Amino acid sequence: MDLLVALLVFLAALCAGLVWNLPVLLPLLAGLMCFLGVSLRRGFRPCELGRMMLSGARRSLVVLRIMALIGCVTAVWRSAGTVSFFVYHGAGIISAPLFVLLCFLLTCLFSFLLGTSFGTVSTIGVVLMMLARSGGVDPLLAAGAVISGAYFGDRCAPTSSSANMVAALTDTELYRNVKNMLRSGLPALLLCTGGYLALSLANPLSRLDREVLGEIKALFSLHPLTILPAVLLLVLCLCRVNVSLCIFLSTLGAAVISILIQGQSLTAVLHTLVFGFRAGGGGPFAAIIGGGGLVSMLSVIAVVLVTSTYSGIFEGTGLLAGIESALGRLAKSLTRFGVTLLTALVTNAFSCNQTLATMLTCQLTRGLYGDDRQRLALDMEDSVIVTAGLIPWSIAAAVPLAALGVGNGALPYAFYLFAVPLCSLARSLLHRRAPEPARL
């Protein structure tokens, strides 16, 4: 009963935060106090709970480091003209009859390079939406394609914070997870390509507004060397170099290009790394291209740090043991992935943020997989990571929708967020009578 009360209080705090637009960290702290109170009431000592919280926090350290580096690299890629190069040439190859399809494919590429759905949506996604609105394409269709492509990289890019979080939680090797995700996600990618091709042919772009492309050329030098940070990052990742080192070297290369090609001072580049990039001029692209920086990631880092303590408390106290047992019985009829998907939908809806939902889903379903950690990692990526973008009140959906200037009506057109879990569910149901492979 005390756990139920704590869950209801936590849910009320989350709802209040949504209604009053409070930082998500506040209801998370309120929930932490609730679960600590339940644990104390059940006889756990404060020092024991402190050790549990530290144990959970330690697991997130690798993710926190990568998040800090992502904040720096996304800022300096902007100042180096790397982002602008891809936006300019990507928008330049737009074909009117294939516009919606290209929105999806371009954002897939961009998000895989950048590793962040929010960064993808707020840069090339906003530009594509400007082109859609000026060219008479339904903004809901274009936004759905952009969100789909943004979550392609959020799910399986080596530099994605969510991919690194799943690898840390499941104690699996990141690059092996990426390989598994690219292979298992191919049917969903092909289905989405076909769907967006059909939508493109039915909703062609009537005209292409190139005003924003002219502004990009006025703001940045689009020298071919500006893509060097992205190429460096991709090559190092393909060579399976440590992701933190990959991002650091890409950041260093972008800083050099910012100075030598874009003409910025060392002081300006250091300021950009910490506080984000701000472009000169008052045009629409100048407003879009700004952002990033270490400071921009501090709130996200705080959320991850707090939610990681939940994991330590739940594991150490066994507060969720009853739920885990019930899920184990349910898996006999729904399959392991079916239960993981159901758990992911509930935790995403309940927690309103992808980070806590990921940790809760891992905690609740880990027992279903035994030593098969690779399958657990893949099933989490195919469920909790992508379905977070389908919950309208979740940060994972609300932020992209707000950045693109559309409502919840765009979510049904985010085909990738449906296709990945549905393909995985179909695969698990087809093989439910076959023995699960021990390793991928």
One Martini backbone bead per residue (centre of mass of N, CA, C, O) as a GRO file, in nm:
protein
  440
    1MET     BB    1   0.057   0.063  -0.021
    2ASP     BB    2   0.299   0.261   0.004
    3LEU     BB    3   0.384   0.234  -0.294
    4LEU     BB    4   0.121   0.338  -0.420
    5VAL     BB    5   0.130   0.616  -0.294
    6ALA     BB    6   0.401   0.700  -0.417
    7LEU     BB    7   0.312   0.673  -0.713
    8LEU     BB    8   0.079   0.879  -0.698
    9VAL     BB    9   0.248   1.121  -0.613
   10PHE     BB   10   0.437   1.114  -0.855
   11LEU     BB   11   0.218   1.148  -1.069
   12ALA     BB   12   0.114   1.421  -0.963
   13ALA     BB   13   0.382   1.571  -1.004
   14LEU     BB   14   0.398   1.530  -1.310
   15CYS     BB   15   0.129   1.668  -1.380
   16ALA     BB   16   0.199   1.942  -1.255
   17GLY     BB   17   0.442   1.994  -1.436
   18LEU     BB   18   0.280   2.001  -1.702
   19VAL     BB   19   0.073   2.222  -1.634
   20TRP     BB   20   0.312   2.434  -1.512
   21ASN     BB   21   0.588   2.404  -1.656
   22LEU     BB   22   0.800   2.235  -1.510
   23PRO     BB   23   1.074   2.107  -1.427
   24VAL     BB   24   1.143   1.769  -1.431
   25LEU     BB   25   1.323   1.760  -1.173
   26LEU     BB   26   1.110   1.809  -0.952
   27PRO     BB   27   0.933   1.546  -0.970
   28LEU     BB   28   1.180   1.358  -0.937
   29LEU     BB   29   1.249   1.448  -0.650
   30ALA     BB   30   0.977   1.377  -0.529
   31GLY     BB   31   0.994   1.074  -0.595
   32LEU     BB   32   1.250   1.016  -0.436
   33MET     BB   33   1.129   1.084  -0.159
   34CYS     BB   34   0.910   0.868  -0.166
   35PHE     BB   35   1.096   0.612  -0.195
   36LEU     BB   36   1.261   0.669   0.056
   37GLY     BB   37   1.024   0.655   0.255
   38VAL     BB   38   0.947   0.361   0.199
   39SER     BB   39   1.224   0.239   0.271
   40LEU     BB   40   1.231   0.338   0.565
   41ARG     BB   41   0.962   0.197   0.650
   42ARG     BB   42   1.104  -0.098   0.572
   43GLY     BB   43   1.410  -0.066   0.729
   44PHE     BB   44   1.603   0.116   0.589
   45ARG     BB   45   1.893   0.272   0.598
   46PRO     BB   46   2.039   0.563   0.505
   47CYS     BB   47   2.318   0.439   0.429
   48GLU     BB   48   2.206   0.226   0.237
   49LEU     BB   49   2.063   0.422   0.040
   50GLY     BB   50   2.316   0.578  -0.035
   51ARG     BB   51   2.461   0.338  -0.172
   52MET     BB   52   2.244   0.285  -0.384
   53MET     BB   53   2.256   0.562  -0.522
   54LEU     BB   54   2.557   0.546  -0.600
   55SER     BB   55   2.536   0.292  -0.771
   56GLY     BB   56   2.345   0.417  -0.983
   57ALA     BB   57   2.521   0.667  -1.059
   58ARG     BB   58   2.774   0.520  -1.171
   59ARG     BB   59   2.634   0.406  -1.433
   60SER     BB   60   2.604   0.716  -1.560
   61LEU     BB   61   2.889   0.837  -1.619
   62VAL     BB   62   2.927   0.769  -1.921
   63VAL     BB   63   2.676   0.930  -2.011
   64LEU     BB   64   2.754   1.208  -1.897
   65ARG     BB   65   3.009   1.244  -2.066
   66ILE     BB   66   2.868   1.230  -2.342
   67MET     BB   67   2.672   1.465  -2.300
   68ALA     BB   68   2.886   1.683  -2.268
   69LEU     BB   69   3.016   1.634  -2.549
   70ILE     BB   70   2.761   1.686  -2.717
   71GLY     BB   71   2.729   1.981  -2.641
   72CYS     BB   72   3.001   2.067  -2.770
   73VAL     BB   73   2.979   1.948  -3.063
   74THR     BB   74   2.711   2.092  -3.150
   75ALA     BB   75   2.831   2.377  -3.129
   76VAL     BB   76   3.098   2.351  -3.310
   77TRP     BB   77   2.954   2.259  -3.566
   78ARG     BB   78   2.813   2.526  -3.605
   79SER     BB   79   3.068   2.717  -3.616
   80ALA     BB   80   3.214   2.547  -3.858
   81GLY     BB   81   2.968   2.460  -4.074
   82THR     BB   82   2.871   2.163  -4.070
   83VAL     BB   83   2.566   2.190  -4.049
   84SER     BB   84   2.531   2.389  -4.290
   85PHE     BB   85   2.636   2.203  -4.510
   86PHE     BB   86   2.412   1.986  -4.483
   87VAL     BB   87   2.170   2.172  -4.516
   88TYR     BB   88   2.235   2.298  -4.789
   89HIS     BB   89   2.283   2.029  -4.958
   90GLY     BB   90   2.026   1.886  -4.873
   91ALA     BB   91   1.824   2.106  -4.976
   92GLY     BB   92   1.947   2.115  -5.271
   93ILE     BB   93   1.832   1.801  -5.342
   94ILE     BB   94   1.552   1.865  -5.361
   95SER     BB   95   1.254   1.696  -5.460
   96ALA     BB   96   0.935   1.760  -5.513
   97PRO     BB   97   0.813   1.455  -5.537
   98LEU     BB   98   1.028   1.371  -5.271
   99PHE     BB   99   1.013   1.536  -5.006
  100VAL     BB  100   0.921   1.352  -4.768
  101LEU     BB  101   1.135   1.136  -4.808
  102LEU     BB  102   1.381   1.333  -4.774
  103CYS     BB  103   1.319   1.412  -4.488
  104PHE     BB  104   1.379   1.132  -4.376
  105LEU     BB  105   1.666   1.069  -4.493
  106LEU     BB  106   1.815   1.324  -4.394
  107THR     BB  107   1.754   1.282  -4.088
  108CYS     BB  108   1.890   1.013  -4.064
  109LEU     BB  109   2.174   1.108  -4.133
  110PHE     BB  110   2.198   1.341  -3.929
  111SER     BB  111   2.136   1.173  -3.667
  112PHE     BB  112   2.372   0.972  -3.701
  113LEU     BB  113   2.592   1.193  -3.673
  114LEU     BB  114   2.478   1.349  -3.408
  115GLY     BB  115   2.288   1.168  -3.194
  116THR     BB  116   2.024   1.373  -3.201
  117SER     BB  117   1.697   1.460  -3.212
  118PHE     BB  118   1.690   1.757  -3.122
  119GLY     BB  119   1.920   1.861  -3.307
  120THR     BB  120   1.784   1.780  -3.572
  121VAL     BB  121   1.513   1.930  -3.548
  122SER     BB  122   1.650   2.227  -3.482
  123THR     BB  123   1.767   2.229  -3.779
  124ILE     BB  124   1.690   2.065  -4.042
  125GLY     BB  125   1.392   2.043  -3.959
  126VAL     BB  126   1.318   2.347  -3.974
  127VAL     BB  127   1.396   2.389  -4.268
  128LEU     BB  128   1.200   2.178  -4.389
  129MET     BB  129   0.946   2.323  -4.280
  130MET     BB  130   0.980   2.581  -4.442
  131LEU     BB  131   0.960   2.440  -4.717
  132ALA     BB  132   0.682   2.313  -4.677
  133ARG     BB  133   0.513   2.570  -4.629
  134SER     BB  134   0.604   2.722  -4.897
  135GLY     BB  135   0.522   2.443  -5.081
  136GLY     BB  136   0.235   2.304  -4.977
  137VAL     BB  137   0.296   2.108  -4.748
  138ASP     BB  138   0.198   1.917  -4.510
  139PRO     BB  139   0.323   1.961  -4.196
  140LEU     BB  140   0.253   1.683  -4.072
  141LEU     BB  141   0.410   1.508  -4.269
  142ALA     BB  142   0.689   1.637  -4.240
  143ALA     BB  143   0.714   1.602  -3.931
  144GLY     BB  144   0.694   1.294  -3.926
  145ALA     BB  145   0.951   1.247  -4.096
  146VAL     BB  146   1.149   1.396  -3.911
  147ILE     BB  147   1.102   1.233  -3.651
  148SER     BB  148   1.180   0.964  -3.763
  149GLY     BB  149   1.474   1.039  -3.842
  150ALA     BB  150   1.565   1.133  -3.560
  151TYR     BB  151   1.517   0.836  -3.426
  152PHE     BB  152   1.723   0.677  -3.577
  153GLY     BB  153   1.975   0.800  -3.427
  154ASP     BB  154   1.874   0.772  -3.133
  155ARG     BB  155   1.887   0.457  -3.150
  156CYS     BB  156   2.182   0.386  -3.346
  157ALA     BB  157   2.392   0.581  -3.264
  158PRO     BB  158   2.700   0.597  -3.114
  159THR     BB  159   2.636   0.911  -3.006
  160SER     BB  160   2.401   0.826  -2.846
  161SER     BB  161   2.275   0.853  -2.530
  162SER     BB  162   2.073   0.614  -2.536
  163ALA     BB  163   2.267   0.396  -2.638
  164ASN     BB  164   2.467   0.430  -2.401
  165MET     BB  165   2.265   0.370  -2.175
  166VAL     BB  166   2.189   0.084  -2.256
  167ALA     BB  167   2.473  -0.031  -2.245
  168ALA     BB  168   2.515   0.032  -1.940
  169LEU     BB  169   2.262  -0.117  -1.820
  170THR     BB  170   2.339  -0.406  -1.981
  171ASP     BB  171   2.640  -0.462  -2.024
  172THR     BB  172   2.725  -0.370  -2.323
  173GLU     BB  173   2.835  -0.339  -2.649
  174LEU     BB  174   2.787  -0.080  -2.849
  175TYR     BB  175   2.869  -0.176  -3.143
  176ARG     BB  176   2.701  -0.431  -3.130
  177ASN     BB  177   2.431  -0.291  -3.097
  178VAL     BB  178   2.438  -0.130  -3.360
  179LYS     BB  179   2.449  -0.371  -3.548
  180ASN     BB  180   2.181  -0.497  -3.454
  181MET     BB  181   2.000  -0.248  -3.520
  182LEU     BB  182   2.054  -0.225  -3.823
  183ARG     BB  183   1.950  -0.508  -3.890
  184SER     BB  184   1.662  -0.505  -3.745
  185GLY     BB  185   1.574  -0.211  -3.883
  186LEU     BB  186   1.536  -0.259  -4.192
  187PRO     BB  187   1.231  -0.317  -4.231
  188ALA     BB  188   1.136  -0.043  -4.117
  189LEU     BB  189   1.288   0.134  -4.320
  190LEU     BB  190   1.147   0.024  -4.576
  191LEU     BB  191   0.856   0.089  -4.495
  192CYS     BB  192   0.900   0.395  -4.464
  193THR     BB  193   0.996   0.452  -4.748
  194GLY     BB  194   0.732   0.365  -4.883
  195GLY     BB  195   0.540   0.557  -4.731
  196TYR     BB  196   0.688   0.830  -4.810
  197LEU     BB  197   0.665   0.794  -5.112
  198ALA     BB  198   0.357   0.805  -5.126
  199LEU     BB  199   0.328   1.085  -4.991
  200SER     BB  200   0.499   1.242  -5.195
  201LEU     BB  201   0.328   1.187  -5.454
  202ALA     BB  202   0.063   1.315  -5.311
  203ASN     BB  203   0.276   1.563  -5.184
  204PRO     BB  204   0.406   1.788  -5.349
  205LEU     BB  205   0.621   2.034  -5.421
  206SER     BB  206   0.549   2.344  -5.560
  207ARG     BB  207   0.798   2.499  -5.416
  208LEU     BB  208   1.136   2.642  -5.376
  209ASP     BB  209   1.275   2.802  -5.103
  210ARG     BB  210   1.603   2.979  -5.125
  211GLU     BB  211   1.655   3.193  -4.901
  212VAL     BB  212   1.798   3.024  -4.676
  213LEU     BB  213   2.045   2.944  -4.852
  214GLY     BB  214   2.158   3.231  -4.882
  215GLU     BB  215   2.204   3.279  -4.578
  216ILE     BB  216   2.411   3.055  -4.534
  217LYS     BB  217   2.631   3.173  -4.729
  218ALA     BB  218   2.655   3.446  -4.565
  219LEU     BB  219   2.744   3.312  -4.278
  220PHE     BB  220   2.914   3.081  -4.435
  221SER     BB  221   3.170   2.872  -4.502
  222LEU     BB  222   3.148   2.596  -4.755
  223HIS     BB  223   3.384   2.432  -4.717
  224PRO     BB  224   3.477   2.105  -4.743
  225LEU     BB  225   3.623   2.101  -4.453
  226THR     BB  226   3.356   2.124  -4.274
  227ILE     BB  227   3.314   1.794  -4.280
  228LEU     BB  228   3.546   1.668  -4.111
  229PRO     BB  229   3.413   1.611  -3.830
  230ALA     BB  230   3.211   1.400  -3.944
  231VAL     BB  231   3.413   1.210  -4.078
  232LEU     BB  232   3.581   1.152  -3.829
  233LEU     BB  233   3.356   1.031  -3.659
  234LEU     BB  234   3.273   0.801  -3.854
  235VAL     BB  235   3.549   0.659  -3.884
  236LEU     BB  236   3.600   0.603  -3.582
  237CYS     BB  237   3.344   0.435  -3.541
  238LEU     BB  238   3.414   0.217  -3.757
  239CYS     BB  239   3.686   0.157  -3.575
  240ARG     BB  240   3.591   0.136  -3.270
  241VAL     BB  241   3.621   0.380  -3.113
  242ASN     BB  242   3.589   0.547  -2.855
  243VAL     BB  243   3.334   0.764  -2.822
  244SER     BB  244   3.460   0.990  -2.656
  245LEU     BB  245   3.704   1.025  -2.848
  246CYS     BB  246   3.550   1.087  -3.102
  247ILE     BB  247   3.413   1.347  -3.002
  248PHE     BB  248   3.666   1.500  -2.918
  249LEU     BB  249   3.808   1.505  -3.200
  250SER     BB  250   3.575   1.645  -3.346
  251THR     BB  251   3.579   1.898  -3.172
  252LEU     BB  252   3.869   1.982  -3.236
  253GLY     BB  253   3.834   2.006  -3.543
  254ALA     BB  254   3.604   2.221  -3.532
  255ALA     BB  255   3.770   2.439  -3.386
  256VAL     BB  256   3.982   2.478  -3.606
  257ILE     BB  257   3.779   2.555  -3.834
  258SER     BB  258   3.657   2.802  -3.694
  259ILE     BB  259   3.928   2.959  -3.713
  260LEU     BB  260   4.039   2.911  -4.017
  261ILE     BB  261   3.751   2.942  -4.182
  262GLN     BB  262   3.544   3.130  -3.997
  263GLY     BB  263   3.719   3.345  -3.816
  264GLN     BB  264   3.756   3.268  -3.525
  265SER     BB  265   3.822   3.289  -3.206
  266LEU     BB  266   3.930   3.125  -2.935
  267THR     BB  267   3.735   3.257  -2.736
  268ALA     BB  268   3.475   3.198  -2.900
  269VAL     BB  269   3.502   2.890  -2.897
  270LEU     BB  270   3.501   2.850  -2.590
  271HIS     BB  271   3.224   2.981  -2.550
  272THR     BB  272   3.070   2.780  -2.728
  273LEU     BB  273   3.130   2.519  -2.567
  274VAL     BB  274   2.968   2.627  -2.314
  275PHE     BB  275   2.716   2.833  -2.438
  276GLY     BB  276   2.714   2.833  -2.736
  277PHE     BB  277   2.581   2.924  -3.043
  278ARG     BB  278   2.594   3.251  -3.219
  279ALA     BB  279   2.457   3.412  -3.475
  280GLY     BB  280   2.463   3.640  -3.700
  281GLY     BB  281   2.198   3.809  -3.757
  282GLY     BB  282   1.822   3.819  -3.849
  283GLY     BB  283   1.756   3.559  -3.964
  284PRO     BB  284   1.616   3.247  -3.960
  285PHE     BB  285   1.886   3.079  -3.949
  286ALA     BB  286   2.022   3.219  -3.708
  287ALA     BB  287   1.807   3.105  -3.507
  288ILE     BB  288   1.847   2.798  -3.566
  289ILE     BB  289   2.173   2.751  -3.533
  290GLY     BB  290   2.153   2.792  -3.252
  291GLY     BB  291   2.341   2.631  -2.988
  292GLY     BB  292   2.437   2.440  -2.744
  293GLY     BB  293   2.650   2.326  -2.515
  294LEU     BB  294   2.714   2.252  -2.193
  295VAL     BB  295   2.478   2.407  -2.058
  296SER     BB  296   2.244   2.261  -2.223
  297MET     BB  297   2.308   1.974  -2.051
  298LEU     BB  298   2.260   2.008  -1.742
  299SER     BB  299   1.961   1.924  -1.710
  300VAL     BB  300   2.000   1.639  -1.830
  301ILE     BB  301   2.215   1.544  -1.632
  302ALA     BB  302   2.039   1.574  -1.380
  303VAL     BB  303   1.821   1.373  -1.464
  304VAL     BB  304   2.005   1.125  -1.490
  305LEU     BB  305   2.118   1.129  -1.201
  306VAL     BB  306   1.847   1.095  -1.053
  307THR     BB  307   1.735   0.841  -1.203
  308SER     BB  308   1.975   0.652  -1.125
  309THR     BB  309   1.888   0.630  -0.823
  310TYR     BB  310   1.639   0.462  -0.867
  311SER     BB  311   1.778   0.203  -0.956
  312GLY     BB  312   1.929   0.152  -0.690
  313ILE     BB  313   1.678   0.135  -0.507
  314PHE     BB  314   1.514  -0.087  -0.652
  315GLU     BB  315   1.738  -0.303  -0.637
  316GLY     BB  316   1.807  -0.293  -0.322
  317THR     BB  317   1.488  -0.317  -0.212
  318GLY     BB  318   1.259  -0.453  -0.403
  319LEU     BB  319   0.998  -0.278  -0.479
  320LEU     BB  320   0.953  -0.430  -0.782
  321ALA     BB  321   0.916  -0.743  -0.751
  322GLY     BB  322   0.612  -0.788  -0.806
  323ILE     BB  323   0.615  -0.683  -1.097
  324GLU     BB  324   0.829  -0.873  -1.211
  325SER     BB  325   0.669  -1.133  -1.161
  326ALA     BB  326   0.423  -1.063  -1.338
  327LEU     BB  327   0.587  -1.032  -1.604
  328GLY     BB  328   0.686  -1.323  -1.617
  329ARG     BB  329   0.403  -1.448  -1.658
  330LEU     BB  330   0.324  -1.277  -1.914
  331ALA     BB  331   0.553  -1.381  -2.112
  332LYS     BB  332   0.418  -1.660  -2.186
  333SER     BB  333   0.205  -1.501  -2.386
  334LEU     BB  334   0.373  -1.225  -2.504
  335THR     BB  335   0.653  -1.231  -2.466
  336ARG     BB  336   0.927  -1.054  -2.404
  337PHE     BB  337   0.875  -0.817  -2.595
  338GLY     BB  338   0.584  -0.763  -2.522
  339VAL     BB  339   0.647  -0.682  -2.228
  340THR     BB  340   0.851  -0.459  -2.291
  341LEU     BB  341   0.657  -0.282  -2.452
  342LEU     BB  342   0.444  -0.243  -2.234
  343THR     BB  343   0.639  -0.120  -2.027
  344ALA     BB  344   0.730   0.118  -2.201
  345LEU     BB  345   0.456   0.258  -2.230
  346VAL     BB  346   0.407   0.301  -1.928
  347THR     BB  347   0.673   0.449  -1.849
  348ASN     BB  348   0.644   0.681  -2.051
  349ALA     BB  349   0.367   0.781  -1.945
  350PHE     BB  350   0.455   0.813  -1.645
  351SER     BB  351   0.746   0.981  -1.667
  352CYS     BB  352   0.784   1.179  -1.935
  353ASN     BB  353   1.075   1.036  -1.977
  354GLN     BB  354   1.325   0.852  -2.124
  355THR     BB  355   1.521   0.792  -1.893
  356LEU     BB  356   1.334   0.666  -1.678
  357ALA     BB  357   1.203   0.457  -1.865
  358THR     BB  358   1.462   0.301  -1.924
  359MET     BB  359   1.531   0.219  -1.631
  360LEU     BB  360   1.263   0.079  -1.562
  361THR     BB  361   1.258  -0.129  -1.789
  362CYS     BB  362   1.518  -0.269  -1.711
  363GLN     BB  363   1.440  -0.346  -1.421
  364LEU     BB  364   1.168  -0.512  -1.496
  365THR     BB  365   1.305  -0.705  -1.751
  366ARG     BB  366   1.578  -0.845  -1.688
  367GLY     BB  367   1.472  -1.130  -1.582
  368LEU     BB  368   1.375  -1.240  -1.872
  369TYR     BB  369   1.695  -1.271  -1.995
  370GLY     BB  370   1.922  -1.309  -1.814
  371ASP     BB  371   2.219  -1.350  -2.008
  372ASP     BB  372   2.065  -1.191  -2.252
  373ARG     BB  373   2.178  -0.881  -2.306
  374GLN     BB  374   2.154  -0.824  -2.611
  375ARG     BB  375   1.846  -0.856  -2.626
  376LEU     BB  376   1.773  -0.643  -2.421
  377ALA     BB  377   1.897  -0.404  -2.571
  378LEU     BB  378   1.732  -0.432  -2.831
  379ASP     BB  379   1.444  -0.424  -2.703
  380MET     BB  380   1.476  -0.140  -2.585
  381GLU     BB  381   1.527   0.012  -2.852
  382ASP     BB  382   1.243  -0.111  -2.978
  383SER     BB  383   1.080   0.051  -2.744
  384VAL     BB  384   1.148   0.286  -2.533
  385ILE     BB  385   1.296   0.480  -2.728
  386VAL     BB  386   1.068   0.517  -2.955
  387THR     BB  387   0.794   0.546  -2.782
  388ALA     BB  388   0.851   0.822  -2.650
  389GLY     BB  389   0.757   0.983  -2.920
  390LEU     BB  390   0.429   0.898  -2.871
  391ILE     BB  391   0.406   1.077  -2.616
  392PRO     BB  392   0.271   1.383  -2.595
  393TRP     BB  393   0.371   1.449  -2.278
  394SER     BB  394   0.645   1.396  -2.359
  395ILE     BB  395   0.950   1.524  -2.418
  396ALA     BB  396   1.013   1.346  -2.677
  397ALA     BB  397   0.757   1.496  -2.823
  398ALA     BB  398   0.718   1.798  -2.740
  399VAL     BB  399   0.981   1.925  -2.848
  400PRO     BB  400   0.963   1.859  -3.153
  401LEU     BB  401   0.683   1.983  -3.200
  402ALA     BB  402   0.762   2.272  -3.114
  403ALA     BB  403   1.000   2.315  -3.314
  404LEU     BB  404   0.799   2.256  -3.573
  405GLY     BB  405   0.502   2.375  -3.526
  406VAL     BB  406   0.320   2.131  -3.415
  407GLY     BB  407   0.103   1.887  -3.345
  408ASN     BB  408  -0.017   1.569  -3.267
  409GLY     BB  409  -0.089   1.504  -3.575
  410ALA     BB  410   0.212   1.404  -3.651
  411LEU     BB  411   0.250   1.120  -3.512
  412PRO     BB  412   0.111   0.922  -3.723
  413TYR     BB  413   0.367   1.002  -3.932
  414ALA     BB  414   0.575   0.844  -3.740
  415PHE     BB  415   0.652   0.551  -3.857
  416TYR     BB  416   0.913   0.450  -3.708
  417LEU     BB  417   0.779   0.434  -3.417
  418PHE     BB  418   0.601   0.185  -3.518
  419ALA     BB  419   0.775  -0.015  -3.691
  420VAL     BB  420   0.982  -0.123  -3.493
  421PRO     BB  421   0.798  -0.260  -3.275
  422LEU     BB  422   0.620  -0.425  -3.475
  423CYS     BB  423   0.845  -0.594  -3.602
  424SER     BB  424   0.945  -0.716  -3.334
  425LEU     BB  425   0.677  -0.843  -3.251
  426ALA     BB  426   0.641  -1.026  -3.496
  427ARG     BB  427   0.905  -1.180  -3.456
  428SER     BB  428   0.839  -1.294  -3.170
  429LEU     BB  429   0.576  -1.445  -3.250
  430LEU     BB  430   0.702  -1.632  -3.472
  431HIS     BB  431   0.931  -1.736  -3.236
  432ARG     BB  432   0.793  -1.845  -2.967
  433ARG     BB  433   0.856  -2.169  -3.018
  434ALA     BB  434   1.134  -2.097  -3.036
  435PRO     BB  435   1.439  -2.082  -2.939
  436GLU     BB  436   1.624  -1.866  -2.784
  437PRO     BB  437   1.895  -1.704  -2.841
  438ALA     BB  438   2.175  -1.656  -2.656
  439ARG     BB  439   2.300  -1.499  -2.907
  440LEU     BB  440   2.367  -1.248  -3.162
   0.00000   0.00000   0.00000
